[in-house]
């Protein structure tokens, strides 16, 4: 059992290490602090937390002031 858990943690850290550089660049270009990318190393919730951070936070470098949310869904289809 302990070997399986250690193997899963190893796979999680290996996958996180592969995604750190691209996610770091996305965060920097979006105007966020790239250190938020280190959330990827949190087991089980790191990927979800990072994606939700990118999806639901207003991007600081956005020019037109549009922010994601329920009220703005209709604007996409107009």
JOPE-V922974 format. One record per residue. N is the residue number from 1. PSI is psi in degrees with one decimal (999 if undefined). NEAR is the number of other C-alpha atoms within 12 Angstrom. D_FIRST is the distance of its C-alpha to the first C-alpha in Angstrom with 1 decimal. Layout:
N|PSI|NEAR|D_FIRST ; N|PSI|NEAR|D_FIRST
This chain:
1|-43.9|7|0.0 ; 2|-34.0|8|3.8 ; 3|-38.3|9|5.4 ; 4|-42.8|10|5.2 ; 5|-44.0|12|6.5 ; 6|-38.2|13|8.7 ; 7|-41.5|13|9.9 ; 8|-39.7|16|10.9 ; 9|-39.1|18|12.6 ; 10|-43.7|16|14.3 ; 11|-38.4|17|15.5 ; 12|-45.9|23|16.8 ; 13|-32.3|23|18.7 ; 14|-45.5|16|20.0 ; 15|-41.2|20|21.4 ; 16|-40.1|27|22.8 ; 17|-33.4|21|24.5 ; 18|-30.2|16|26.1 ; 19|-6.8|23|27.5 ; 20|-48.8|25|28.8 ; 21|-48.7|19|32.1 ; 22|-39.4|16|33.2 ; 23|-35.8|28|32.2 ; 24|-43.4|26|34.0 ; 25|-39.1|18|37.1 ; 26|-45.1|23|37.0 ; 27|-42.2|27|36.8 ; 28|-42.5|20|39.7 ; 29|-26.4|17|41.9 ; 30|-12.9|22|41.3 ; 31|9.2|20|42.6 ; 32|167.0|23|39.5 ; 33|124.9|20|38.1 ; 34|-16.6|23|35.7 ; 35|-18.5|19|33.4 ; 36|-19.0|28|32.0 ; 37|-25.6|31|30.1 ; 38|-10.1|24|27.7 ; 39|-23.1|28|26.2 ; 40|-25.5|32|24.3 ; 41|-4.1|27|22.0 ; 42|120.2|20|20.8 ; 43|139.6|22|17.4 ; 44|-42.7|18|17.9 ; 45|-5.4|17|21.5 ; 46|-45.3|23|23.1 ; 47|-42.8|26|24.4 ; 48|-44.9|18|25.7 ; 49|-41.3|21|27.3 ; 50|-44.4|30|29.0 ; 51|-39.7|20|30.3 ; 52|-35.2|17|31.6 ; 53|-45.3|26|33.2 ; 54|-34.0|29|35.1 ; 55|-36.4|16|35.9 ; 56|-4.8|17|37.4 ; 57|140.6|21|38.9 ; 58|135.4|20|42.5 ; 59|124.3|23|42.8 ; 60|-28.7|18|45.1 ; 61|12.4|17|46.8 ; 62|129.8|15|47.7 ; 63|-42.3|11|51.5 ; 64|0.3|9|52.5 ; 65|5.8|11|50.7 ; 66|134.8|18|48.7 ; 67|143.3|21|45.5 ; 68|149.1|20|42.8 ; 69|175.8|14|42.7 ; 70|-40.2|10|43.7 ; 71|-23.5|10|47.4 ; 72|2.0|14|47.4 ; 73|-38.9|12|45.9 ; 74|-27.2|10|49.4 ; 75|-27.3|12|50.7 ; 76|-36.1|12|48.5 ; 77|1.3|6|50.3 ; 78|999|6|53.8
